[in-house]
Amino acid sequence: MSTRARAAAAKRSVAPGSISRSVHPGWDITECATTVRGSVVPVSDDPMPDRSMEHLDKLLWMIETNGWALEPVGARADLDPPRAAYAYSVGLEATYGFPEVVVFGQTPVHARGIIGLVVDLLASGVQPPVGPLFLGLFDGEQRAALLPVDLDEHNDLFASAEGFYGAVPFRVVQLAWPDRNGWMPWESGFEHRLVLAEPVIGSLDDID
């Protein structure tokens, strides 16, 4: 399905919103990066701060060029339970006034494509709903959900976003995707082998 067709489909099932690239007056991407340099917020466990700053500069360049950047994070088999690989956006809050999006259990290439579907909607003037299930993001009748994430509990997962925004507040939503049979990860029919691949860290309060 083309981007235009996908956006049109989403408009049928998602209430359109007014999108501006300057949603928050006074927000400036460069200021975010400057705040980071002033507060020396680490973006990884790397003990070499210069290397971390180089990473922030790369993020800044990608956000200035594309409006957002993708930050992939590898799986952690040493944790109990093991943590799946995930990837998240950095820059959506500054560019579109929309929460950053995290996806679990996908390769960086696939995660970029999935998050890119949300970015396509935002760029076309459509804000997908946060909280409930909705149609129109994926092909056919496949459901999706953008679940709000409690950063007080999960902020350690988003070190690069913390580094980029510094003292500027931002939000995160988890983009939940269905298995091949259409079940969502909190539903009893969800494919068992994918349970660890797609942990649910977002709130289910608005799921019927």
Steps between C-alpha positions, in 0.01 A plus 500: 500500500639840411562767764214709360261205503607403854446854624159509335407170664614628835290814464193278476574338836708764680379845589713750307692766688680818414875442477768763503876457494517774765249358746684624809602868476856542614590138434809482288689185409833673549389622843418143598851391406649803679310407815657156479848644468434724799368224724729220377229236480652165389334319210652163573717309746803605297756649744636731229281815495653626174370190323154560649508860380590383150193277511282794604640702211398221260151495649478877466603484135241229423224693678587825326505316165200267536303631797582190704761232559484131585685364802535118496587316822621140507346212693620424855508126559679556832192653664224308676273489314704561185426831331415496131669725249311822437525828314352841563468836337671817614366834381126444446409699809707797380397478135133403520402538864435125507648246743810306403414149378664178621466160328613170651602178327579637154828545316616862467400498132149376575466730801593798283233401251232451767576825680521662157132418450417714802728777373324490161167560675640785707655662193166477318313673784355195674563425867434134580325440833704422809352230721227308312528247220459642150508399134669661204867486593569148373359340187159337499311469827807461719471688826758723660529691827717780631524439873620779732821408684571609857844659477538507877512121479669449162719804440813282504390352166521835322845635586558668164164677514579611855834625373351683204218674689692570819269696731229530232210261578405236245262204481528144363241260362546133422387399153341158554482273196295183446621147432431332165152403618410853606529451877653776711769417760267537801234271349478130585532390137830683444771273358689358797845517343463878460413574863859584597563674169221753557470583870229751584637799690224740399174556684196290403252727681330611175485152341144364482 
